[in-house]
């Protein structure tokens, strides 16, 4: 076996794909250097820094892999489907009897049954290891159980998860489809906001869209926790923790502590709110740091005033529920705070002249108080998010809030610290070159370690899902393909050098189905990008909805844009996505112009404009064929021969509204269980929220407030009387 063949074999044993078929249709093979570095990131190190690996190094690593497998008493974790056969291997010293007991989550026990296994024993060191196989009973209940192994010289245990064959929460919407609205919460403000959208704005938006737009859900950006204090990351998709929530969304006046505060203290809080600027300033971008600094100062004042006995009891119950990971999260935040102060850096809401301990001692009273403060912020987030979900369902929404789960976490964030035993620090998640970014993308996030996550019984995955689903009727999983495979890039290298690492998708998806079924929540997977065709079929079979975006959908027969009746039923269908401009901007070629100006468009500008405009016309002609432009100025337009606006200019505002009405009638007329309208489209906004592959020095990603087509801010209280909002709301299913 050559070095290359041996290396490829080792990579495949470690779940690393040695190549992939890209969006260009070509096969891209991973380089030897990439495979060696990703193996090292997984803990399989070959050679030395001064001596590159040779064929013997790789062969020894292959033998170590099989030694490890054959000397592991139980699998890292067993995840199965209720009612289906499941056989797993057990390893004990050759000749010994093995007893396998199942302990169910209710405390009862069951027995696994030994079945035939003719695999030969394997010598590992001084021990000859034999292998046996055991079958699980097929009538095990759903839930989190454990497997216990006992033999003369070996005892072991592992987690057993029994998952549903299919998630049933989408079924009501297959029978009676629903419409909803998607919004970037931070951009949706009101006169009472602190410069940025918050939980009260979310509650108000939910009630308004339920009543005025017949919406059954509001899909929002990830609410995951960012840095403990300013400066904070703008992107909601690069959090420090996916389990915990960003306190920037707290409305301080909605806390019980504000209600109980004396008037002078409430006046101080009100003054801080007033300092966050005028939300109707047409020139202003969102200022997260300013808003969060003001909120933290107000919240520290309220916290210092103390909690009532009743509030302390509720707070303690919340802390007990969240357990050790909340402790670790708060410890990370407090440590960051005192480290910054010791370095002379300002921390929002803290007197810069306050003394700082010479050494940061976790037992010190001020450190403990800081940790308690950060736990209290999470308690407030949980309360106010729960209140928003209650408001949504009380207003008549069948689903209510639909959470968004980011792909991963910041490499220097809280979870990278508290979950370092199941994350891979030396690799970064990203995407290969595609239509979004022809140079590939590096999202900088450390990926799950496939084996170590399984060895942890998938507990971190389960706990995160439970927390996110506590106050949501649905969840959108960003880049759901990451539950099958993730594109790993050796840290600090180009995305062009990445390779895919495969995960136990049956386990990852099964646990999603189990937790969502128990929470009564629908699940949508964002299944766009580079993937194998069978992935969508698998998700569909497990009851996970897909994502369809009007501009990306081709008809299965290859005849052009997808016909209305051919859209997937078990899916969330929308016109646009947060990685594209709002539709008014898209029609004007904003996505091309912006990439060209930023220097990330690798093809010819005019060719790109012409190709895109031709496709737009193809899609709009499909919309025309369904009669969705009836009673509008576009009713008689021949889109196949529509001329492109000069210089990327959009059509006049009346035509824009009619085009928007038509395309939203179209998606609401598809058989998709869920149709979703972007709030930016409902007010004629044009600016892109996020341009993939760029950083803040190039473009103000995630800092664009909700505005109309002329750039004038639109507040929550403006929506009900906004003409375009009313027109597009009327396209929703009733």
N, C-alpha and C positions, 0 to 999 in steps of 0.2 A: 504494500500500500504506500503510495507516495505521500509526501508531507501534506500536499493540498488535499488529497482524498481523506487522510486521517483527520486533518483539521476540520474538514466539512462534516465528517462523521461525528466528531466530538461536539461540534456546534449543534448539530441536530439532536444529539442526546441531551443537550442543555436547553432545548426548545428554541434555538436560534435558527431562523430561516436563512439559508445561504443565498437567497435572491428573492426578488419579487417582480411582479408584472406591474409596471407603472401606469399612470393615467394616459401616457402616450402609446400604450399597447405593447411596449417593448419589455424584454426581460432584463433586469438589472441585477447583476451578480455582486454579492458582497466581496470586498477585498479581504485578503488574508490579514492585513493590518487591522481592519475593522473587527473581524471575528476574534482575533487575539485580544483586543482591548475590551470587547463586550464580555468575553469569557472571563477576563480578569475582574471586570466589574461585578460579575456574578460570584466571584470567589474562586474561580478556576484559573490559577496563575501558571503560565508556561514560561520556562526559561528564567533568566535574570535580567536586571537592567543593563548589565554589561554583555550579556550573551543571549542572542535571540533564540527562540525555541527551535528545536529540530524535530525530526520524525519520532525519535525515541521519547522525547518529552511528551508529545501528544499521545503516543501509545500508552505511556504510563498513566496519563490523565484518564484515558478511556478505561483502563483497568481499575483505577481508583473509583470511577463512577459506578462500575458494576459491583465492586466490593461494597461500596456504601449502600447500594440498593439491596443487595442480598444479605446484609447484616443489620438492616433496619427491621426491628420486630414488627411494627405496624406501619401502614402508609402514613404520610404526614397528616392526612385528613381524608375522610371518605364522604363524598357528596353524591347522593343518589336521588332518584325520582320515585315518588310514592307509587306503589303498585307495580314497579318494574323490577326485574331480576338484577341483583348486584352481587358480584363475587369479588373478593379482595384477597391479596396475599398476606401471609403471616410467616415470619422467619423466627425460628428457634434453633437451639443447638440440635444437630442431627440426632434423631432417635427419641427426642423428648416429646411428650404429649403436650398439646396446647389446648387451653380452655379459653374460649372467647365469650364474654358476657356483654350484653348491651344494656346500658343504663339510660332510660328515657328521661326526658326533661321533667316529667311528673314524678320521678323517683322510682317508678316501676322498672322491672327488668325483663329481658328476653334473651334468648340464646341464638347465636349464629350456628349454622350447620356446616360441618366440614364436608367438602366435596373433593372429588379426585384431583390430584395434582401430581404429575409425573416429572416435574423439573428436577434435574440432578442437584445434589448439594454443592456448595461452593466453599472452598477453603479460604478464609480471610484471617491472616495472621495465624494464631494458634488454635482457632476455632473452626470446626466444620459446621457450616450453617445449612440447615434444611429448610425447605419451603413447603407450606401447606396453604390450601385455599379454603375460604369460608364464605358461605352464602348468607345474606341477610334475609329475614322473613319479609315477604312482599306486602304484608299488611301493617307495616310500621306507620305510626302517625306522623304527620308533618311536624317538623320542629328540630331543635338543637339537642342532640343526644350525645352519648359517648360510647366508645368501644374499649373494653378492658381485656388485656391478654395476660394470662398467667401460665408459666411453665416452670420447670425445676430451676433453671438458671436465668430466666428472663421474665420480666414483667414490664408492661407498657400500657399506655392509653393514648387515644386520639379522639378528635371530635368527629361525630357522625351527624351529617345534616341531611334531613329528608325534605325534599323540595316538591312543590306541586308540578304535575306534568305540564300544566298550562295555567298561566295567570288569567283569571276570569274577569278582572275589573274593567276591561275594555268592552266587554260584551254589551252592556246597556247602550253604548254609543254606536255599536254596529247596528243595533235595532233602531235607535233614535239618535242620529248624528247631532253633534253639538258644534257651536261656534264659540270662539274666544278671542282674546286680545293678547298680544305680547308687547311687553314694554321693558325698557331699561329703567329700573326703578329710580336710580340716582338722578336721571334726567327729568323725571316727572315731579314737578314742584307745585307748590301752592303758596299763597300769601303767608301761611304759617310755617313754611319750611325754614330750615336753617341753612339756606343756600344750596340744599341738595335734597332730592326726594327721600322720604322716610316711611316708616310703617303706617303712620296716619294717612299719608298720601296714598299708600297702597290700599288701605281700607276704603278710603273715599273713591279711589279709582275703581275698585272692585264693585262697590255699590252702584256707582254711576253706570258702568258698562253693563252690569246685570240688568239695570232698569231701563237704560236708554238704548242699549245695543244687543239685548237678548243674549249676553255673553254667559257661558257656563263656566268659564275659567279665565284666569289671567296668568299667562306665562311670563315670568320675570327672570332677569339675569341672576347668576349665582349671588347669594347673600353671604358667602363664606367670609370668615374673619381675615382681615388684612393686618398690617402692623399694629402694635399696641398703641402707638401714638405717632403723630406726624414726624417726618414725611411718610406718607402711605402710598402704596402701589395703586395706580389708577385702574388697572385691569381687574375686573371681577373674576377673570379666569386664571389669575396667578395669586391665589390666596396663601396665607400662612397656615390655614387649617380649613379643611372642607367640612369637618364635623361641626365646628362652632361658627358663630355668626358675627358679622361686622357691626360693632356698636355705632358706627356712623349713621345707621338707619334709626336709631332711637329718637323718639320725640320726648325731650326731657320733661315738658309740661304734662305729659300723659302718665307720668310715674306717680305712684302713691306717695312717694317721698316729697314730690313737689306739692301735691295736694295738702300734705300735712305741714308744709314748711311755713314759718312766719312770713308776713308780707314783705319785710325788708329783703329776705332771702329770695323770695319769688321775684321781687323787682330786679335783683341782680341777674337772675336767670333770664328774665325778659329782656334786659339790656343786652345780654350776650346774643340772644336771638336776633335782636335788631341790628347787631354789628355785622351780620353775615351778608349784608348787601341787598340790593333791590333785585328781586327775581325777574323783573320786567326790563332789565338793562339789555338791550339787543346786542351789545358788543361783547358781553361777558361770557367766558367759558366757565365751566364748573370748577370751583376751587375746593377740592376735597380737604386739603390740609387746613385751610382757613375754617371750613365748616366743622371739621372734626376737632380742631383745637378749641373752638368755642364750646362745642358740646362737652368735651372732656372737662373743661373748666367748670361748666355748669354742673355736670354730674359729680365731680369731686366735691363741690360745695354741698350738694344734696346728700351725698354719702357721708360726709363729715358731720352732718346734722344728726345722723343716727337713724336706725331702723326701729320701728315699733315692735313690740313682742310678736304681734301677729305676722308682721312682715318678716321678722327674723325666722319664725317657724317655717313660713313658706319658702324662704331662701334656703334654709338648711335642708329642706326636703328636696329642693331642686339639686343642690350639690350632691346629696346622697344618690340621687337618680343618675347623675352623670358620671360619678365615680372618679377613678384614678386619672383618666385622660383629661378631665377638667382640671384636676390638681396640677397635672403636668403642663397644661396650656397656661394656666394662671402663673405657674412658676416661671415659665419662659417669658411671659409678659413682664412680670415684676423684675426678673433678672435683667431684661433689656432696658427697663426704666432706670434701674440703679447703675447699670454699666454706663448708660448715656450720661447720667448726672455726674458720675465719678470722672467722666472724661470732659466735663464742662459743657455738655450739650444741653440745650433747653428741652424740657419735657412739658407738654401742654398741661396747664392747670396746676403746676407745681412751682412754688416760689423758688427762683433760681438761687436765693441766698440760704435756703434750707440746708441744714447740715447733711452730709452724705457719709455713711460709715467708711472707714478706711478699708475694711474688707467686707465683701458682701456675704453676710452670714445668714443662711436660710432660717436660723432660729431667732433672729433678731425681730423685735416686735414690729418695727416699721416695714420690714420685708413681708412679714405675714399679713400685715394690714393691706399692703399693696396687692398681694395675691388675692385677698378677700375682695378688694375693689374690682379686680378684673373678673372674678367669678360673679360678682353682683351685676356687672355689665351684661354678662351672658344670661343671667336670670331675667333682666329687663328685656333683653332681646327676645327671649323665649316667650315672655308674657305678651309683648306687643305684637310679635308675629302671630301668636295664637289668637289675639284679638282681631287681627286683620283677617285671618281665615274664618273666624266666627262671623265677622261682618259680611264676608263674601257669601257664605252659605245662607245666612239669614236673609240676604238680598235676593236669594233664589238661585244662586249658582249650584249646579249639580256637582261640579268638581271643586270650584273655588280656586285656591292658589295652586299653581303648578311650579314647583321648584326646578332649578337648573343645577345640575351637578357638573362641576368643572372636571377636567381630565386629571389634574394633579395639583401639587402645592409648590410654593416657592422653595428653592433649594436651601435658603437660609432661614426659613420660617419655623413656626412652632411645631408643626407636624413632622418636618424634616428632623427635628430634635426628639420629639416624644415617640415617633414611630420609626426611628432610625434602624430598629431591628428588622423591619419588613420593607424598607425602602433601599434603593440602590443609589448611593451618592455619586458614583463615578460615571453615571450615564444621565443623559437628558432626553426627555420625550420630545418628539417633534413630528414633522410630516415630510415625506419626500416631495420633490417638485410636482406641482399640479397646476390647475387653472387658477387657483387662488394666488399662488406665489411660485413663479417658475424657477426660483432659486432654492426652494424648500424652506422649511420653517423649523426653528429651534425654540421650543416653548420653555426651556430651561428646567423643567420639572423633573425631579427624581422619580423613576417608575417604581411600582410594586416589584419586589423580588418574588417571582412565581412560587418558588419552593418555600421560602421563609414565611410568606403569607399563608400558605397551606399549613405549615407547621404551627402557626398561630391559630389554627382552626378557623381562619377567615374572620376572626373576631373584630379586627379593626374595620374591615369592610362592612360587616353586619352593624356594628355600633354607629358608624357614620350614616348608613342608610336609615337606621331607626331614628336618629336625631333629625335628619333632614325631612323625613316623612311625618314627623310628629304633628306638624301644623301645615300639611299640604295634602291636597286631594290627588295630586299627580306629581310626577317627576320626569324631567327631560334629562337624559344622560348625554352630555356632550361627548362627541366622538365615541359612540358606543362600540365602535370597532375595537377600541382599546381593551374591551373585555375579552376579545379574541386574540388580538396581537397589538403591540405598540411598536412604533418606530423609534428605536433607541439610537442615540448619537453619542459616541464617546465624548465625554464632557469637554467643552471648549474646542470642538472640531466643527467642521462644516456639515450641514444637513446632507450634503451630497455623499458623505461617508457613512451614513447610517445603515442599519439593518433592522428587520423586524424580529421581535422576540414574542413567542407564542405563550398564551395563558390557557389554563384549564377553563375554557369558556363555559362548559356545562356547569361547573361549580360557580363561576362568577355570575352567570345569568340565572342559575337556579336559586342562588341566595337573593338576588334582586326579586325574583318572582315570589319567594317565600315571604320576604319582608313586606313587599307591596301588597300581597294578598292579605296579610294580617292587618295592614294599615288601611285596606280598602282603597288603594291609590292606583291610578292608571300609570303606565310607564311608556314613555316615548324614547326611542333611541335615535340619536342624530346619526343616521347611517349614510352620510355623504362622504365623498372622497374615494381613495384607493382601497378597494376591498374585493374579496372573492364573492361571486354571485350567490353561493350557497348560504352566505351569512344572513342575508335578508330572509331567506326561507326558514332558517333556523329560528331567528327572532320571531317571525310570524307564528311558527308552530308553538313557541313557548308563550305566546300571548303578549309579546312586546311589540308596540307599535313602531312603525318606521317614520321617516321624515321625507316629505316630498315638497320641493320648492319649484314653483311654476317655471322659472327660467332654466332649471336644470333638467326638466323632464322630457325625455324623448319617447316616442311611441314604441311599444314592443316590436311592431312590424317594420321599424326602421324608416317609416314614411315621413318623419319630421317630428314636430312637437306632439306631446302626448294628448290624445283625445280625452275629453272630459270623462267619459264612462270607463276609461282604462286606468284611471288613478286607483292606487291601492286602497282597499277598504280599511285595513287595520293600520292607519297612518294618521299623522298630523300634517295637513297640507297648508301651505302658505304661499304668498306671492314672493316674499323676500326673506332675508335672514339678516342677522346683525353684522355679518361679514360682507354685506353688500350695501350700497347706498339705499336710502328709501326709494320707493318705486319712481317717484317724480324725478329723482336724481339719476336713477338707473336708465330711464328712458332717454335722458339727455347725455348718456355716455359718461357719467361722472366717475364710474369705476375704472374706466380706461384713462380718462384725463388725469385722475389723481395718481394712478400707478405710473403714468408717464412722467408726471412732474416730480415724483419721488425717486425716479430712476430704478424702479423695480419691474418695469415692463421690458421684457427681452425681445419681443417681436416688433415688427414695423407698426408705427402708430396708425397710419391710414388703413393698413390691412386689418388691424384689430378693430378699428371703428366700423369698417365695412362688413366684416364677418359678424360682429356683434349685432349690428343694425339689421342685417339680413335675418338673423335668428330671432330678434325681437319681432320682426314682422311675421315670421313664421308662427310664433306663439300667438300673437295678436289675431292672426287670421283664424287660428283654431278657436279663439274666444269668439270671434265674429260668427263662426259657423254655428255656434250654439244659440245665437240670438241674445247674448249677454250685453250687447251694446244697444239693444232696442231702446227707443225713447231718449237717446243721447245724440250729441253732435257727431258721434263716430258711427252711427247706425249704418250709413251707406259707404263707409270708407273701405277702399280696396287696399288692405294692408300689404298684399303681395307687391304692390307697386308704389307704396308710400315712400316719398323722398326723405332722405335723412336731413334733419335740421342742420343748418350751417353752424360751424364752430361749436358743436355740442350743445347748442341752445335747446331748452325744453320747449314743447308746444305751449300755447297760451294757457293761462290758469283754468279757463273753462274747459278746454280740451283735456288738460291734465286730470281734472276732477272726473270727467266722463270716462277717460281711460282707466282711472283707478276704480270707479264704480263697476265697469265692465269686468276687469280681471278679478275683482272680489266677488262679483256674482258668479263668475266661473268657478272659483275654488269652492264656494259654498254650494255649488251644484254638483260637485264631484261625489262619488260614493264614499269618500274618506270619512272615518268616524269623527275626526276632529278637523275643523277648518280654523285657521288662526290668522287674524289681521294685525299687522304691525301698527301700533299707535302712531308712529311717525307718518304712516301712510294716511291715517285718518285726519291728519291736519296738514298734509301736503308738504311735510318737511323734505329737504333735499340733501342735507349733509350726511356723510358717512360717519357712523358711530365708531367703527373700527376698520382699519386697513391692515389685514394680516401681513406679517413680515416687516412691520415698521415699529419704531420706538418713539418715545415722546419728543425727541429732538427733531423727528421728521414730520410727525402728525399728532394732533391732540386726541389720540384714541381715548374713548370712554369719557370724554370731557365735554361732549356736545349736549347742551340743554335742549329740551323739546321745543321746537319752533315751527312756525308755518313756512310756506314757500318763500316768503320775503325775509326770513330771518328774524321775525318777531317772536319773542317767547310766548308759549302757550301754557297757561297754568291749568291745574285740575279743574278749578272753578269756571274756566272758560269753555270747557269741552261741550257741555250740554247745548250751548247756543252756537257752536261753531258749525257753519254750513257744511263743510266737507265731512266733519265728524258725523253729522246727521245723515248725509247722503250715503256714506259707506256703512254706517250702522244699519241702515235699512236693507243692506244686502245679506245680513246675517240670517241664519236659519232661525225659525221661530217654532 
